[in-house]
């Protein structure tokens, strides 16, 4: 009897574990979300001027909780013209998506259309973007860069999404993403060198000291891009030339939006050169790297291009370049 009595006594005086606090859309999570949406609204007011801005459904998550923001005229979370109802719930390592599937609660962010014609945006919160040994400023910048890039996609999903759908009906692989051209052609002899030379010309045009030099540089880069496509993305691969145009537009505008926040004195407060280096990173994702160079060159020649790019018609990089060179 004594062992049982001692066990009972031990259990009775064992310290109780601290209760796990409930998930709430409050404090730092709410503050960061308001800051991120506010940064996008500022970019829209000052550069994009989107006639009908999209209010996507949003899911944000950290290591323990998921926060679902549903567009609602009566929601109590409002930033600019967008108003949401917020709901917080614990997850067990998997975060639910609107289609009933789920994704792991890891460093990820993406935007996609929903079955009702709207847009959905999901993103890991800043605490999950921290890498071992990284400075807090670095991962805070990274998380906002990711937000601005992916939120740009929510505003272009209608126009450019239709372009992608059309390409899929004409032979583009169903699992195609923004790396599709790099994956299919990147290892072919001469292709990588041609791509890199072309990409560098766009960045050179963006940094040109005079207006005429910038325009001439953009024209030279555009010719090299046409030559690359005429050599490799032709015949039965013509659909990839159009895919190249669409994905350079999507990734370029997304990275440009992030770059603009990084260089904003009210945002990342980086110099243009440092912001470019930050976003280009290891330069391993060609469409993102090349796309940024195109948009920075357009910014140099025709600063009004963002209002055209974010219009509902789905204007692509090729059309923006042609417009810039005609003026």
N, C-alpha and C positions, 0 to 999 in steps of 0.2 A: 504493500500500500504506500510505503514511503516514496518510492520512485515516482509513482503516479501523482502523489500529492506535490512533490517537488516540481514535477513537470507542469502541473496546473498552476502552481505558484509562479513559476518562471514565465509562463504564458501571460499570466494576469498582470505582470509588471513590465513586460516587454514594451519598448517604446513604439508608439503608433507611427506608421509612415505618414509623411505629410500628404494631404490629399492633392491630387492633380487638379490644377485650376481649370475651370471650364474654358472652352474656346469662345472668344469674343472678338468681334470686329471693332477693336478699340485701341487706344494707345498708339504705339509705334506703327502697328500695321495700318491703322486707319490714316495716320499722319503721312506715311510714305505713299499710300495709294492716292491721297489727295494731292500730294506734291507731284507725283508722276502724271496724273491726269491734268493737273494745272499746267505742267510743262508742255504737254501736248496742246492744250487749248491756246497757250501763248504762241506756239509755233503756228497754229492754224490762223489765229488773228493776224499775225504779223507777216506771214509768208504764203500760206496755203490758200486761205480764204475759201474753204470748201462750202459750196452753196447748201448742201444737205449733209452735214456731218453725221457719221454713223455712230450709234450708241450700242456697242457690242455687249453681249453677256460676258461677264468676266469671272474667272476662277483664279484666285491667288492661293498659295499654300506655303507653309513652312514645314518643319520636321514633324509637327504634331497635328496641325489644324489646317483645314481648307476653308476658304472664305468665298462664298458665292455672291456675286453682285448681279442682280437682275434688274434690267431697265424698268422703271416704274414712275409714273407721274406723281405718285404719293410717297415715294421713297424718302427716307430721312438722310440719305447721303448724297449730297449734291456738290458737283464741281463744274462751274461754268454752266453750260446748257444741258449737261448730263445729270440725270437723277436716278438713283438706284435704291433698291431695297437690299439690305445685306443680311446674310445668314452665315453663321459659323458652325462648323462641326468638326469633330475629331476624325482623323483617318488612320488607317492601320498600315501605312506605307504605300497605298494605292489611292489615287485621286480620281474621282468619277468625271467622265465626260458626258456631254449632252446626249450622245447616241447610245449610252448605256455601257460603253467600254470604259477602261480606266488606264491611267499611266502611272508609272512609279513616281513617288514623291522625291524627285531628284532635280538636278539643275537642268531645267528645260523651259522653253517658251515657244508657243506657236499660235497662229491664228488660222481659223478655218470657217467656211460657211456652214450654216445650220440648215436643217431640212425645211424650215419655215421661211427661208430667204434672208435671214439675218446673218450676223457674224458672231463668232465666239472667240474669246481670247483667254489663254491660260498661261500662267507664269509662276515660277518659283520666286518667293520673296527674297530680299537681299541676304538674309542669314544663310541661305543655301548656296549662294554664289561665292561665298568666302572659300578660298583655297588655302591649304596649309602654308603658313608662313607669309601669306600676302598681307600687304598693308590695308588697313580698313578703308582708306580713301580709294584704293584700286578696285576693290570689289563693290564698293558703293557706286563708283563711276560705272563699272561694268553692268551692274543690275539696271541702272537707268538707261544705259546704252541699249541693252536688250529690250527694255520696255519701249523706248522710242522706235526702235527698228520694227518690232512686231506689231505695235499699235498702228504704224503706218500701213501695214498690210490690211488691217481691219477697215481702213478707209478706202482701199482700192479693190476690195474683194469683188465688187459687182462688175466693174469694167474689165479689169485684167483677169478676173476669175473666168469670165466668159471666153476670153482669149485662150486660156488654158484648156477649158472644156472643149473648145473647137479643135485644138491641137490633138486632144485625146481621141476625138472622133476620126481624125485623119492619120492616125498611126503612131502617135507618141505613146510610149509605154505608160501603162496605167499607174505604175509606181514612180513616175518621173517626178523629180524635184529640181531645185535650183542648181544641183551639181550634174545634171544629166548630160550636158554637153562636155564638161570636163571628164566625166567618167567614160563617155563613149569615144572621145577623140583625143584625150590628153596624152595617151601613150603612142600615138601614131607619129612616125618620123617627121620632124619639122614643125609639128603643130604647136608644141609648147613654146618654142622660140618665137613663132609668129604671134602667138597670143601675147607673150610678155612684151614684145616690141610694140605691139598695138596698145596695150594697156599703158605702157610708159609714156606714149605720145599723148594720151588723154591727161595724165597727171602733169606732163610738161605744159600742155595748153592751159591747164588750170593755174599754173604758176607764172605764166607769161607776164612780162612787165608792161607791155602795151596792148591796146585793144586790137590792133591789126595783127600783132603776133599771136594773140590768143585765138583770134578767128582763123588765122592760117594754120595754127597748130591743131585746132579742132577739125578743120577740113582734112588735114593730112591723116589724122587719126581715123577719121571716118572712112577715108579711102582704104587704109590698111585693113579696117574691119571688113569692108566689102570684099577685098581681095582674099582674106582668110575664109570667108564664107563661100566665095565662089570656088575656092580650091577644094575645101573639105566638106562643106555642108551643102551638097548639091545632089542632083539626081534623086535616088531613092531616099537620100538623107536631107532633102530640102526642108522637111518639117522641122529639123533641128535648127535651121537658120532662123525660123520664126520663134522657136522655143528660146534660142539664144537671146533674141531681142526682148521677149517677154520677161525672162528671168533676170536679165541684166537690168531691166526697168524695176522690177519688184525689189531686187536686192540692192540696187543702187539707190533708189528713193528711200528705202528703209535705213541704209547706212548714212545717207545724207541727213535724214531727220535726226539720227543719233549724233552725227558730227556737228550739226547745228546746235544741239543742246550742249555738247562738250565745249564749244567755243563761246557760248553765251555767258556774259558776266554774271547773269542770274542763275546759271546752270553749273556746268563743269568748270568753267573759268580756265580752260586750257588755251594755249596758242593754237592757231590753225595747223601749224606743223606738228605739234604734239598730239592734237586731236586726230590728225590723219594717221600718225604712227600708231596711236592707241587702237583705232578701229581696224587698220590693216593687219595688225598682229603678225602672225607668221605667214600671211599671204597664201594660205593653203586652199582657201575656198575661192576659186577664180571668179565666179559670178559676183560675189560680194565685193572683192577687191577691185575688179574691173568696173563694176557698176558704180562704185563710189567715184572712181576716176572720171567716168562719163559725167556724173551729176555735178562734180566740182568744176569740170570744164564748162558745162552749160551755165553754171552759176557765174562763171567769169565772163561769158559772152552775152547771155540773155538772163539776167537775174529774175525775170518774171516767169520762168519756166515752171516753178512749183504749182502755180495756180492752174496751169494747163495739165500737168501730170496727174493732179489729184481730182480732175474733173471726172464725171461719171462715164465718159466715153471710152476710157481705157487707152489713152494715148501712150505710145511706147517710146523708148529711147531713140529709135531710128527716126520717128516722126519729130521728136523734140530737136534732134540734131539738124534735120533738114530745115526745120523752121528757123533755127538759130542762124544757119548759113545763108538763108534767103534774105535776111534783114539787112 
